[in-house]
Amino acid sequence: MQDRISVTLGNRSKTAKVDFKLVHTSSRISTFQNPADKTINQGVILKVVTTNICDFDHDVVRGR
């Protein structure tokens, strides 16, 4: 049976732990604030089109 990830409000990511296992983590939603200490209620979220992972990152996950 496949593990399910619960949906929560926040930013989701995968984190490599010391035992070389990937763990799903969640962090709070970011807030915006301008230099005049006024809260900004609107913001822009950009869509990531492509990303890159280097060979070293693969080795860390595989435990090499």
mmJSON file of the N, C-alpha and C atoms, coordinates in Angstrom:
{"data_MODEL":{"atom_site":{
"group_PDB":["ATOM","ATOM","ATOM","ATOM","ATOM","ATOM","ATOM","ATOM","ATOM","ATOM","ATOM","ATOM","ATOM","ATOM","ATOM","ATOM","ATOM","ATOM","ATOM","ATOM","ATOM","ATOM","ATOM","ATOM","ATOM","ATOM","ATOM","ATOM","ATOM","ATOM","ATOM","ATOM","ATOM","ATOM","ATOM","ATOM","ATOM","ATOM","ATOM","ATOM","ATOM","ATOM","ATOM","ATOM","ATOM","ATOM","ATOM","ATOM","ATOM","ATOM","ATOM","ATOM","ATOM","ATOM","ATOM","ATOM","ATOM","ATOM","ATOM","ATOM","ATOM","ATOM","ATOM","ATOM","ATOM","ATOM","ATOM","ATOM","ATOM","ATOM","ATOM","ATOM","ATOM","ATOM","ATOM","ATOM","ATOM","ATOM","ATOM","ATOM","ATOM","ATOM","ATOM","ATOM","ATOM","ATOM","ATOM","ATOM","ATOM","ATOM","ATOM","ATOM","ATOM","ATOM","ATOM","ATOM","ATOM","ATOM","ATOM","ATOM","ATOM","ATOM","ATOM","ATOM","ATOM","ATOM","ATOM","ATOM","ATOM","ATOM","ATOM","ATOM","ATOM","ATOM","ATOM","ATOM","ATOM","ATOM","ATOM","ATOM","ATOM","ATOM","ATOM","ATOM","ATOM","ATOM","ATOM","ATOM","ATOM","ATOM","ATOM","ATOM","ATOM","ATOM","ATOM","ATOM","ATOM","ATOM","ATOM","ATOM","ATOM","ATOM","ATOM","ATOM","ATOM","ATOM","ATOM","ATOM","ATOM","ATOM","ATOM","ATOM","ATOM","ATOM","ATOM","ATOM","ATOM","ATOM","ATOM","ATOM","ATOM","ATOM","ATOM","ATOM","ATOM","ATOM","ATOM","ATOM","ATOM","ATOM","ATOM","ATOM","ATOM","ATOM","ATOM","ATOM","ATOM","ATOM","ATOM","ATOM","ATOM","ATOM","ATOM","ATOM","ATOM","ATOM","ATOM","ATOM","ATOM","ATOM","ATOM","ATOM"],
"id":[1,2,3,4,5,6,7,8,9,10,11,12,13,14,15,16,17,18,19,20,21,22,23,24,25,26,27,28,29,30,31,32,33,34,35,36,37,38,39,40,41,42,43,44,45,46,47,48,49,50,51,52,53,54,55,56,57,58,59,60,61,62,63,64,65,66,67,68,69,70,71,72,73,74,75,76,77,78,79,80,81,82,83,84,85,86,87,88,89,90,91,92,93,94,95,96,97,98,99,100,101,102,103,104,105,106,107,108,109,110,111,112,113,114,115,116,117,118,119,120,121,122,123,124,125,126,127,128,129,130,131,132,133,134,135,136,137,138,139,140,141,142,143,144,145,146,147,148,149,150,151,152,153,154,155,156,157,158,159,160,161,162,163,164,165,166,167,168,169,170,171,172,173,174,175,176,177,178,179,180,181,182,183,184,185,186,187,188,189,190,191,192],
"type_symbol":["N","C","C","N","C","C","N","C","C","N","C","C","N","C","C","N","C","C","N","C","C","N","C","C","N","C","C","N","C","C","N","C","C","N","C","C","N","C","C","N","C","C","N","C","C","N","C","C","N","C","C","N","C","C","N","C","C","N","C","C","N","C","C","N","C","C","N","C","C","N","C","C","N","C","C","N","C","C","N","C","C","N","C","C","N","C","C","N","C","C","N","C","C","N","C","C","N","C","C","N","C","C","N","C","C","N","C","C","N","C","C","N","C","C","N","C","C","N","C","C","N","C","C","N","C","C","N","C","C","N","C","C","N","C","C","N","C","C","N","C","C","N","C","C","N","C","C","N","C","C","N","C","C","N","C","C","N","C","C","N","C","C","N","C","C","N","C","C","N","C","C","N","C","C","N","C","C","N","C","C","N","C","C","N","C","C","N","C","C","N","C","C"],
"label_atom_id":["N","CA","C","N","CA","C","N","CA","C","N","CA","C","N","CA","C","N","CA","C","N","CA","C","N","CA","C","N","CA","C","N","CA","C","N","CA","C","N","CA","C","N","CA","C","N","CA","C","N","CA","C","N","CA","C","N","CA","C","N","CA","C","N","CA","C","N","CA","C","N","CA","C","N","CA","C","N","CA","C","N","CA","C","N","CA","C","N","CA","C","N","CA","C","N","CA","C","N","CA","C","N","CA","C","N","CA","C","N","CA","C","N","CA","C","N","CA","C","N","CA","C","N","CA","C","N","CA","C","N","CA","C","N","CA","C","N","CA","C","N","CA","C","N","CA","C","N","CA","C","N","CA","C","N","CA","C","N","CA","C","N","CA","C","N","CA","C","N","CA","C","N","CA","C","N","CA","C","N","CA","C","N","CA","C","N","CA","C","N","CA","C","N","CA","C","N","CA","C","N","CA","C","N","CA","C","N","CA","C","N","CA","C","N","CA","C","N","CA","C","N","CA","C"],
"label_alt_id":[null,null,null,null,null,null,null,null,null,null,null,null,null,null,null,null,null,null,null,null,null,null,null,null,null,null,null,null,null,null,null,null,null,null,null,null,null,null,null,null,null,null,null,null,null,null,null,null,null,null,null,null,null,null,null,null,null,null,null,null,null,null,null,null,null,null,null,null,null,null,null,null,null,null,null,null,null,null,null,null,null,null,null,null,null,null,null,null,null,null,null,null,null,null,null,null,null,null,null,null,null,null,null,null,null,null,null,null,null,null,null,null,null,null,null,null,null,null,null,null,null,null,null,null,null,null,null,null,null,null,null,null,null,null,null,null,null,null,null,null,null,null,null,null,null,null,null,null,null,null,null,null,null,null,null,null,null,null,null,null,null,null,null,null,null,null,null,null,null,null,null,null,null,null,null,null,null,null,null,null,null,null,null,null,null,null,null,null,null,null,null,null],
"label_comp_id":["MET","MET","MET","GLN","GLN","GLN","ASP","ASP","ASP","ARG","ARG","ARG","ILE","ILE","ILE","SER","SER","SER","VAL","VAL","VAL","THR","THR","THR","LEU","LEU","LEU","GLY","GLY","GLY","ASN","ASN","ASN","ARG","ARG","ARG","SER","SER","SER","LYS","LYS","LYS","THR","THR","THR","ALA","ALA","ALA","LYS","LYS","LYS","VAL","VAL","VAL","ASP","ASP","ASP","PHE","PHE","PHE","LYS","LYS","LYS","LEU","LEU","LEU","VAL","VAL","VAL","HIS","HIS","HIS","THR","THR","THR","SER","SER","SER","SER","SER","SER","ARG","ARG","ARG","ILE","ILE","ILE","SER","SER","SER","THR","THR","THR","PHE","PHE","PHE","GLN","GLN","GLN","ASN","ASN","ASN","PRO","PRO","PRO","ALA","ALA","ALA","ASP","ASP","ASP","LYS","LYS","LYS","THR","THR","THR","ILE","ILE","ILE","ASN","ASN","ASN","GLN","GLN","GLN","GLY","GLY","GLY","VAL","VAL","VAL","ILE","ILE","ILE","LEU","LEU","LEU","LYS","LYS","LYS","VAL","VAL","VAL","VAL","VAL","VAL","THR","THR","THR","THR","THR","THR","ASN","ASN","ASN","ILE","ILE","ILE","CYS","CYS","CYS","ASP","ASP","ASP","PHE","PHE","PHE","ASP","ASP","ASP","HIS","HIS","HIS","ASP","ASP","ASP","VAL","VAL","VAL","VAL","VAL","VAL","ARG","ARG","ARG","GLY","GLY","GLY","ARG","ARG","ARG"],
"label_asym_id":["A","A","A","A","A","A","A","A","A","A","A","A","A","A","A","A","A","A","A","A","A","A","A","A","A","A","A","A","A","A","A","A","A","A","A","A","A","A","A","A","A","A","A","A","A","A","A","A","A","A","A","A","A","A","A","A","A","A","A","A","A","A","A","A","A","A","A","A","A","A","A","A","A","A","A","A","A","A","A","A","A","A","A","A","A","A","A","A","A","A","A","A","A","A","A","A","A","A","A","A","A","A","A","A","A","A","A","A","A","A","A","A","A","A","A","A","A","A","A","A","A","A","A","A","A","A","A","A","A","A","A","A","A","A","A","A","A","A","A","A","A","A","A","A","A","A","A","A","A","A","A","A","A","A","A","A","A","A","A","A","A","A","A","A","A","A","A","A","A","A","A","A","A","A","A","A","A","A","A","A","A","A","A","A","A","A","A","A","A","A","A","A"],
"label_entity_id":["1","1","1","1","1","1","1","1","1","1","1","1","1","1","1","1","1","1","1","1","1","1","1","1","1","1","1","1","1","1","1","1","1","1","1","1","1","1","1","1","1","1","1","1","1","1","1","1","1","1","1","1","1","1","1","1","1","1","1","1","1","1","1","1","1","1","1","1","1","1","1","1","1","1","1","1","1","1","1","1","1","1","1","1","1","1","1","1","1","1","1","1","1","1","1","1","1","1","1","1","1","1","1","1","1","1","1","1","1","1","1","1","1","1","1","1","1","1","1","1","1","1","1","1","1","1","1","1","1","1","1","1","1","1","1","1","1","1","1","1","1","1","1","1","1","1","1","1","1","1","1","1","1","1","1","1","1","1","1","1","1","1","1","1","1","1","1","1","1","1","1","1","1","1","1","1","1","1","1","1","1","1","1","1","1","1","1","1","1","1","1","1"],
"label_seq_id":[1,1,1,2,2,2,3,3,3,4,4,4,5,5,5,6,6,6,7,7,7,8,8,8,9,9,9,10,10,10,11,11,11,12,12,12,13,13,13,14,14,14,15,15,15,16,16,16,17,17,17,18,18,18,19,19,19,20,20,20,21,21,21,22,22,22,23,23,23,24,24,24,25,25,25,26,26,26,27,27,27,28,28,28,29,29,29,30,30,30,31,31,31,32,32,32,33,33,33,34,34,34,35,35,35,36,36,36,37,37,37,38,38,38,39,39,39,40,40,40,41,41,41,42,42,42,43,43,43,44,44,44,45,45,45,46,46,46,47,47,47,48,48,48,49,49,49,50,50,50,51,51,51,52,52,52,53,53,53,54,54,54,55,55,55,56,56,56,57,57,57,58,58,58,59,59,59,60,60,60,61,61,61,62,62,62,63,63,63,64,64,64],
"pdbx_PDB_ins_code":[null,null,null,null,null,null,null,null,null,null,null,null,null,null,null,null,null,null,null,null,null,null,null,null,null,null,null,null,null,null,null,null,null,null,null,null,null,null,null,null,null,null,null,null,null,null,null,null,null,null,null,null,null,null,null,null,null,null,null,null,null,null,null,null,null,null,null,null,null,null,null,null,null,null,null,null,null,null,null,null,null,null,null,null,null,null,null,null,null,null,null,null,null,null,null,null,null,null,null,null,null,null,null,null,null,null,null,null,null,null,null,null,null,null,null,null,null,null,null,null,null,null,null,null,null,null,null,null,null,null,null,null,null,null,null,null,null,null,null,null,null,null,null,null,null,null,null,null,null,null,null,null,null,null,null,null,null,null,null,null,null,null,null,null,null,null,null,null,null,null,null,null,null,null,null,null,null,null,null,null,null,null,null,null,null,null,null,null,null,null,null,null],
"Cartn_x":[0.841,0.0,0.886,0.521,1.337,1.033,2.082,1.886,1.241,0.373,-0.281,0.224,0.344,0.779,-0.467,-0.648,-1.808,-1.609,-2.699,-2.641,-2.816,-1.839,-1.909,-1.587,-2.01,-1.646,-0.184,0.588,2.006,2.79,4.079,4.976,5.483,5.376,5.825,7.169,8.016,9.316,9.788,10.837,11.481,12.834,13.174,14.419,15.208,16.494,17.357,17.855,17.58,17.985,19.329,19.851,21.165,21.208,20.114,20.098,19.799,19.958,19.825,18.416,17.431,16.046,15.4,14.559,13.852,12.601,12.399,11.255,10.47,9.149,8.302,8.156,8.442,8.313,7.372,6.863,5.963,6.4,6.354,6.677,5.523,5.495,4.373,4.389,3.244,3.128,3.842,4.634,5.395,4.469,4.892,4.151,5.033,4.411,5.129,5.025,6.098,6.072,6.99,6.491,7.306,8.173,9.136,10.048,9.357,8.146,7.423,6.634,6.926,6.265,4.768,4.339,2.938,2.831,1.826,1.624,1.079,1.59,1.133,0.228,-1.018,-1.983,-1.955,-1.239,-1.176,0.276,0.517,1.867,1.817,2.961,3.062,3.796,3.232,3.89,4.257,5.53,6.01,5.986,5.65,5.64,7.042,7.573,8.878,8.693,9.389,9.254,10.258,11.468,12.49,13.445,14.087,15.076,16.18,17.246,18.378,18.875,19.313,19.917,21.271,22.284,23.627,23.888,24.949,25.298,25.592,26.161,26.459,25.176,24.103,22.828,22.319,22.463,22.064,22.893,24.184,25.058,24.681,24.303,23.917,22.676,21.705,20.473,20.742,21.645,21.961,22.932,23.521,24.421,25.84,26.279,27.65,28.581],
"Cartn_y":[-1.178,0.0,1.241,2.205,3.405,4.394,5.004,6.017,7.248,7.889,9.097,10.286,11.408,12.645,13.469,13.892,14.715,16.114,16.701,18.036,19.051,19.936,20.989,22.315,23.386,24.702,24.937,25.241,25.466,25.08,25.203,24.847,23.437,22.564,21.184,21.003,20.171,19.906,18.524,18.048,16.802,17.154,16.537,16.82,15.53,15.559,14.394,14.397,13.334,13.221,12.496,12.399,11.805,10.345,9.622,8.207,8.017,9.086,9.062,8.697,9.042,8.836,10.196,10.263,11.503,11.578,12.724,12.933,14.126,13.994,15.112,16.053,17.321,18.309,19.41,20.153,21.254,22.459,23.618,24.851,25.822,26.818,27.757,28.567,29.104,29.93,31.251,31.685,32.925,34.13,35.159,36.415,37.504,38.517,39.629,40.842,41.615,42.837,43.847,45.069,46.084,46.82,47.632,48.318,49.258,49.723,50.622,49.835,48.552,47.665,47.535,47.622,47.387,45.994,45.253,43.919,44.019,43.196,43.153,41.929,42.136,41.04,40.308,40.827,40.193,39.975,38.947,38.668,37.857,37.594,36.832,35.534,34.431,33.132,32.703,32.452,32.061,30.548,30.083,28.651,28.218,27.197,26.66,25.789,26.131,25.398,24.258,24.504,23.47,23.681,22.627,22.707,21.693,21.73,20.862,20.294,19.062,18.443,17.885,18.112,17.686,16.243,15.656,14.272,14.097,15.119,15.024,14.816,15.505,15.336,13.908,13.314,11.918,10.999,11.259,10.429,10.521,11.706,11.877,11.049,11.075,10.319,8.824,8.387,6.958,6.48,7.388,6.999,6.726,7.345,7.131,8.151],
"Cartn_z":[0.0,0.0,0.0,-0.792,-0.939,0.183,0.763,1.797,1.187,1.944,1.468,2.261,1.582,2.226,2.502,3.747,4.056,3.483,3.029,2.438,3.552,3.689,4.696,4.045,4.69,4.194,4.514,3.524,3.731,2.501,2.6,1.506,1.754,0.756,0.9,0.206,0.783,0.184,0.617,-0.031,0.365,0.95,2.068,2.758,2.915,2.588,2.78,4.221,4.948,6.343,6.444,7.655,7.891,7.444,7.602,7.222,5.733,4.934,3.477,3.008,3.789,3.386,3.161,2.141,1.861,2.726,3.34,4.215,3.699,3.626,3.23,4.424,4.2,5.259,4.809,5.755,5.457,6.276,5.67,6.382,6.217,7.06,7.023,5.736,5.385,4.193,4.441,3.493,3.631,3.643,4.352,4.367,3.785,3.243,2.644,3.557,3.645,4.437,3.764,3.589,2.929,3.945,3.51,4.431,5.414,5.117,6.026,7.07,7.235,8.201,7.977,6.738,6.4,5.784,6.196,5.651,4.235,3.359,1.975,1.841,1.44,1.36,0.033,-0.933,-2.24,-2.621,-3.392,-3.855,-5.127,-5.672,-6.911,-6.616,-7.053,-6.942,-8.349,-8.57,-9.89,-10.031,-11.205,-11.483,-11.912,-11.267,-11.634,-12.872,-13.943,-15.195,-15.26,-14.801,-14.829,-13.659,-13.253,-12.186,-12.491,-11.738,-12.0,-10.679,-10.696,-9.527,-9.975,-9.184,-9.589,-9.14,-9.66,-9.329,-7.847,-7.206,-5.785,-4.98,-5.36,-4.661,-4.796,-5.969,-6.163,-5.272,-5.159,-4.335,-2.862,-2.398,-0.995,-0.696,-1.586,-1.369,-1.411,-2.286,-2.406,-1.327,-0.563,0.514,0.085,-1.005,-1.474,-0.895],
"occupancy":[1.0,1.0,1.0,1.0,1.0,1.0,1.0,1.0,1.0,1.0,1.0,1.0,1.0,1.0,1.0,1.0,1.0,1.0,1.0,1.0,1.0,1.0,1.0,1.0,1.0,1.0,1.0,1.0,1.0,1.0,1.0,1.0,1.0,1.0,1.0,1.0,1.0,1.0,1.0,1.0,1.0,1.0,1.0,1.0,1.0,1.0,1.0,1.0,1.0,1.0,1.0,1.0,1.0,1.0,1.0,1.0,1.0,1.0,1.0,1.0,1.0,1.0,1.0,1.0,1.0,1.0,1.0,1.0,1.0,1.0,1.0,1.0,1.0,1.0,1.0,1.0,1.0,1.0,1.0,1.0,1.0,1.0,1.0,1.0,1.0,1.0,1.0,1.0,1.0,1.0,1.0,1.0,1.0,1.0,1.0,1.0,1.0,1.0,1.0,1.0,1.0,1.0,1.0,1.0,1.0,1.0,1.0,1.0,1.0,1.0,1.0,1.0,1.0,1.0,1.0,1.0,1.0,1.0,1.0,1.0,1.0,1.0,1.0,1.0,1.0,1.0,1.0,1.0,1.0,1.0,1.0,1.0,1.0,1.0,1.0,1.0,1.0,1.0,1.0,1.0,1.0,1.0,1.0,1.0,1.0,1.0,1.0,1.0,1.0,1.0,1.0,1.0,1.0,1.0,1.0,1.0,1.0,1.0,1.0,1.0,1.0,1.0,1.0,1.0,1.0,1.0,1.0,1.0,1.0,1.0,1.0,1.0,1.0,1.0,1.0,1.0,1.0,1.0,1.0,1.0,1.0,1.0,1.0,1.0,1.0,1.0,1.0,1.0,1.0,1.0,1.0,1.0],
"B_iso_or_equiv":[0.0,0.0,0.0,0.0,0.0,0.0,0.0,0.0,0.0,0.0,0.0,0.0,0.0,0.0,0.0,0.0,0.0,0.0,0.0,0.0,0.0,0.0,0.0,0.0,0.0,0.0,0.0,0.0,0.0,0.0,0.0,0.0,0.0,0.0,0.0,0.0,0.0,0.0,0.0,0.0,0.0,0.0,0.0,0.0,0.0,0.0,0.0,0.0,0.0,0.0,0.0,0.0,0.0,0.0,0.0,0.0,0.0,0.0,0.0,0.0,0.0,0.0,0.0,0.0,0.0,0.0,0.0,0.0,0.0,0.0,0.0,0.0,0.0,0.0,0.0,0.0,0.0,0.0,0.0,0.0,0.0,0.0,0.0,0.0,0.0,0.0,0.0,0.0,0.0,0.0,0.0,0.0,0.0,0.0,0.0,0.0,0.0,0.0,0.0,0.0,0.0,0.0,0.0,0.0,0.0,0.0,0.0,0.0,0.0,0.0,0.0,0.0,0.0,0.0,0.0,0.0,0.0,0.0,0.0,0.0,0.0,0.0,0.0,0.0,0.0,0.0,0.0,0.0,0.0,0.0,0.0,0.0,0.0,0.0,0.0,0.0,0.0,0.0,0.0,0.0,0.0,0.0,0.0,0.0,0.0,0.0,0.0,0.0,0.0,0.0,0.0,0.0,0.0,0.0,0.0,0.0,0.0,0.0,0.0,0.0,0.0,0.0,0.0,0.0,0.0,0.0,0.0,0.0,0.0,0.0,0.0,0.0,0.0,0.0,0.0,0.0,0.0,0.0,0.0,0.0,0.0,0.0,0.0,0.0,0.0,0.0,0.0,0.0,0.0,0.0,0.0,0.0],
"pdbx_formal_charge":[null,null,null,null,null,null,null,null,null,null,null,null,null,null,null,null,null,null,null,null,null,null,null,null,null,null,null,null,null,null,null,null,null,null,null,null,null,null,null,null,null,null,null,null,null,null,null,null,null,null,null,null,null,null,null,null,null,null,null,null,null,null,null,null,null,null,null,null,null,null,null,null,null,null,null,null,null,null,null,null,null,null,null,null,null,null,null,null,null,null,null,null,null,null,null,null,null,null,null,null,null,null,null,null,null,null,null,null,null,null,null,null,null,null,null,null,null,null,null,null,null,null,null,null,null,null,null,null,null,null,null,null,null,null,null,null,null,null,null,null,null,null,null,null,null,null,null,null,null,null,null,null,null,null,null,null,null,null,null,null,null,null,null,null,null,null,null,null,null,null,null,null,null,null,null,null,null,null,null,null,null,null,null,null,null,null,null,null,null,null,null,null],
"auth_seq_id":[1,1,1,2,2,2,3,3,3,4,4,4,5,5,5,6,6,6,7,7,7,8,8,8,9,9,9,10,10,10,11,11,11,12,12,12,13,13,13,14,14,14,15,15,15,16,16,16,17,17,17,18,18,18,19,19,19,20,20,20,21,21,21,22,22,22,23,23,23,24,24,24,25,25,25,26,26,26,27,27,27,28,28,28,29,29,29,30,30,30,31,31,31,32,32,32,33,33,33,34,34,34,35,35,35,36,36,36,37,37,37,38,38,38,39,39,39,40,40,40,41,41,41,42,42,42,43,43,43,44,44,44,45,45,45,46,46,46,47,47,47,48,48,48,49,49,49,50,50,50,51,51,51,52,52,52,53,53,53,54,54,54,55,55,55,56,56,56,57,57,57,58,58,58,59,59,59,60,60,60,61,61,61,62,62,62,63,63,63,64,64,64],
"auth_comp_id":["MET","MET","MET","GLN","GLN","GLN","ASP","ASP","ASP","ARG","ARG","ARG","ILE","ILE","ILE","SER","SER","SER","VAL","VAL","VAL","THR","THR","THR","LEU","LEU","LEU","GLY","GLY","GLY","ASN","ASN","ASN","ARG","ARG","ARG","SER","SER","SER","LYS","LYS","LYS","THR","THR","THR","ALA","ALA","ALA","LYS","LYS","LYS","VAL","VAL","VAL","ASP","ASP","ASP","PHE","PHE","PHE","LYS","LYS","LYS","LEU","LEU","LEU","VAL","VAL","VAL","HIS","HIS","HIS","THR","THR","THR","SER","SER","SER","SER","SER","SER","ARG","ARG","ARG","ILE","ILE","ILE","SER","SER","SER","THR","THR","THR","PHE","PHE","PHE","GLN","GLN","GLN","ASN","ASN","ASN","PRO","PRO","PRO","ALA","ALA","ALA","ASP","ASP","ASP","LYS","LYS","LYS","THR","THR","THR","ILE","ILE","ILE","ASN","ASN","ASN","GLN","GLN","GLN","GLY","GLY","GLY","VAL","VAL","VAL","ILE","ILE","ILE","LEU","LEU","LEU","LYS","LYS","LYS","VAL","VAL","VAL","VAL","VAL","VAL","THR","THR","THR","THR","THR","THR","ASN","ASN","ASN","ILE","ILE","ILE","CYS","CYS","CYS","ASP","ASP","ASP","PHE","PHE","PHE","ASP","ASP","ASP","HIS","HIS","HIS","ASP","ASP","ASP","VAL","VAL","VAL","VAL","VAL","VAL","ARG","ARG","ARG","GLY","GLY","GLY","ARG","ARG","ARG"],
"auth_asym_id":["A","A","A","A","A","A","A","A","A","A","A","A","A","A","A","A","A","A","A","A","A","A","A","A","A","A","A","A","A","A","A","A","A","A","A","A","A","A","A","A","A","A","A","A","A","A","A","A","A","A","A","A","A","A","A","A","A","A","A","A","A","A","A","A","A","A","A","A","A","A","A","A","A","A","A","A","A","A","A","A","A","A","A","A","A","A","A","A","A","A","A","A","A","A","A","A","A","A","A","A","A","A","A","A","A","A","A","A","A","A","A","A","A","A","A","A","A","A","A","A","A","A","A","A","A","A","A","A","A","A","A","A","A","A","A","A","A","A","A","A","A","A","A","A","A","A","A","A","A","A","A","A","A","A","A","A","A","A","A","A","A","A","A","A","A","A","A","A","A","A","A","A","A","A","A","A","A","A","A","A","A","A","A","A","A","A","A","A","A","A","A","A"],
"auth_atom_id":["N","CA","C","N","CA","C","N","CA","C","N","CA","C","N","CA","C","N","CA","C","N","CA","C","N","CA","C","N","CA","C","N","CA","C","N","CA","C","N","CA","C","N","CA","C","N","CA","C","N","CA","C","N","CA","C","N","CA","C","N","CA","C","N","CA","C","N","CA","C","N","CA","C","N","CA","C","N","CA","C","N","CA","C","N","CA","C","N","CA","C","N","CA","C","N","CA","C","N","CA","C","N","CA","C","N","CA","C","N","CA","C","N","CA","C","N","CA","C","N","CA","C","N","CA","C","N","CA","C","N","CA","C","N","CA","C","N","CA","C","N","CA","C","N","CA","C","N","CA","C","N","CA","C","N","CA","C","N","CA","C","N","CA","C","N","CA","C","N","CA","C","N","CA","C","N","CA","C","N","CA","C","N","CA","C","N","CA","C","N","CA","C","N","CA","C","N","CA","C","N","CA","C","N","CA","C","N","CA","C","N","CA","C","N","CA","C","N","CA","C","N","CA","C"],
"pdbx_PDB_model_num":[1,1,1,1,1,1,1,1,1,1,1,1,1,1,1,1,1,1,1,1,1,1,1,1,1,1,1,1,1,1,1,1,1,1,1,1,1,1,1,1,1,1,1,1,1,1,1,1,1,1,1,1,1,1,1,1,1,1,1,1,1,1,1,1,1,1,1,1,1,1,1,1,1,1,1,1,1,1,1,1,1,1,1,1,1,1,1,1,1,1,1,1,1,1,1,1,1,1,1,1,1,1,1,1,1,1,1,1,1,1,1,1,1,1,1,1,1,1,1,1,1,1,1,1,1,1,1,1,1,1,1,1,1,1,1,1,1,1,1,1,1,1,1,1,1,1,1,1,1,1,1,1,1,1,1,1,1,1,1,1,1,1,1,1,1,1,1,1,1,1,1,1,1,1,1,1,1,1,1,1,1,1,1,1,1,1,1,1,1,1,1,1]
}}}
